[in-house]
Amino acid sequence: MVTKRIGAGAFKQTCLALLDEVAAQHVEVIVTKRGRPVARLVPVQSGKEIEEAMLADLRGKGRMLVEERAFLEPTGEAAGWKPPALE
């Protein structure tokens, strides 16, 4: 994500235009006072964007805790398991 720095006075004059830019171009704006950062303006992520980012972080990190053969064996009634009788 691209980051821009802008002084508080310039931010005050161009606030609405900066909001549009942040939303449209997904840039981050750091507002400064006397050269020191005081605030950060970032785009809001949709639920779908958050979900995609989380899935991307998890991709390739899973591992099986049992052998593949054991994982693929049938379970439940297909393996001969009978549910307990209901009384």
Phi, psi and omega per residue, in radians:
M1 nan 2.372 -3.141
V2 -1.353 2.422 3.120
T3 -2.055 2.308 3.062
K4 -1.994 2.570 3.034
R5 -1.960 2.435 -3.121
I6 -2.568 2.461 3.102
G7 -1.241 2.716 -3.089
A8 -1.049 -0.672 3.134
G9 -1.117 -0.792 3.107
A10 -1.166 -0.616 3.100
F11 -1.094 -0.759 -3.135
K12 -1.041 -0.683 -3.108
Q13 -1.312 -0.497 -3.023
T14 -2.101 0.383 -3.028
C15 -0.941 -0.894 -3.081
L16 -1.128 -0.683 3.109
A17 -1.156 -0.674 3.112
L18 -1.146 -0.674 3.090
L19 -1.047 -0.757 3.109
D20 -1.103 -0.729 -3.126
E21 -1.130 -0.756 3.130
V22 -1.062 -0.773 -3.117
A23 -1.194 -0.753 -3.041
A24 -1.358 -0.691 -3.004
Q25 -1.874 0.023 -3.125
H26 0.896 0.879 3.049
V27 -1.805 2.783 3.091
E28 -1.883 2.417 3.129
V29 -2.094 2.183 3.062
I30 -1.757 2.133 3.118
V31 -1.640 2.287 -3.089
T32 -2.073 2.682 2.984
K33 -2.216 2.092 -3.104
R34 0.941 0.655 3.080
G35 1.469 -0.097 -3.138
R36 -1.785 2.300 3.127
P37 -1.100 2.342 3.119
V38 -2.186 -0.362 -3.130
A39 -2.714 2.779 3.119
R40 -2.304 2.304 3.101
L41 -1.927 2.072 -3.087
V42 -2.227 2.681 3.102
P43 -1.256 2.589 3.083
V44 -1.425 2.347 3.105
Q45 -1.627 2.437 3.067
S46 -1.298 2.880 3.101
G47 -1.020 -0.667 3.137
K48 -1.155 -0.707 3.117
E49 -1.130 -0.699 3.111
I50 -1.124 -0.779 3.127
E51 -1.072 -0.768 3.138
E52 -1.101 -0.685 3.126
A53 -1.151 -0.720 3.121
M54 -1.123 -0.763 3.123
L55 -1.126 -0.678 3.116
A56 -1.094 -0.668 3.109
D57 -1.153 -0.578 -3.101
L58 -1.453 -0.384 -3.061
R59 -0.971 2.213 3.091
G60 1.490 -0.001 -3.091
K61 -1.770 -0.103 -3.137
G62 -1.339 2.670 3.065
R63 -2.587 2.637 -3.134
M64 -1.530 2.427 3.142
L65 -1.663 -0.118 3.082
V66 -2.248 2.877 3.091
E67 -1.152 2.664 -3.108
E68 -1.018 -0.688 -3.134
R69 -1.054 -0.791 3.135
A70 -1.163 -0.626 3.138
F71 -1.132 -0.618 -3.072
L72 -1.530 -0.084 3.123
E73 -1.169 2.581 3.122
P74 -1.140 2.666 3.097
T75 -2.216 3.009 3.085
G76 1.173 -2.530 -3.082
E77 -1.087 -0.551 3.126
A78 -1.103 -0.418 3.134
A79 -1.706 0.109 3.122
G80 1.631 0.095 3.124
W81 -1.363 2.348 3.123
K82 -2.002 2.297 3.106
P83 -1.166 2.619 3.119
P84 -1.109 2.579 -3.141
A85 -1.195 2.404 3.080
L86 -1.515 2.331 -3.112
E87 -1.818 nan nan
